Amino acid sequence: MAWSYVKMSMFGIAAAYLRDDDIMATVAVLVQTPQKHPWGGSVLGHKTYKRDRVAADWQLNQDYFVEHPLYNKEHFRRRYNLLA
């Protein structure tokens, strides 16, 4: 009974109805299958650029979100692809 519960928790409900030999063969295949790498993250050898993000944020606020902005709302929508 306990082994049936373990099989169900590890391999799903359908695994409870499989024979132990089938489960062991499935485990062997899963262990030998190479794991897929997730997307994103750092890539060795790629060049990185140091950006002054604080200054860029300050400049964006000065250009668009002050009492007398340098650019109007239409420029902002066009540049940042906003629909509203």
URHUWO-V147288 format. One record per backbone hydrogen bond with DSSP energy under -0.5 kcal/mol. CO is the residue of the C=O (numbers start at 1). NH is the residue of the N-H. Records with the same first field share a line. If there is no record, write none. Layout:
# URHUWO-V147288
CO->NH  NH
This chain:
# URHUWO-V147288
1->5
2->6
3->7
4->8
5->9
6->10
7->11
8->12
12->15
13->16
14->17
15->18
19->23
20->24
21->25
22->26
23->27
24->28
25->29
26->30
27->31
28->32
29->33
43->46
49->51
51->53
52->56
53->57
54->58
55->59
56->60
57->61
58->62
59->63
60->64
61->65
62->70
63->70  71
66->69
72->76
73->77
74->78
75->79
76->80
77->81  82
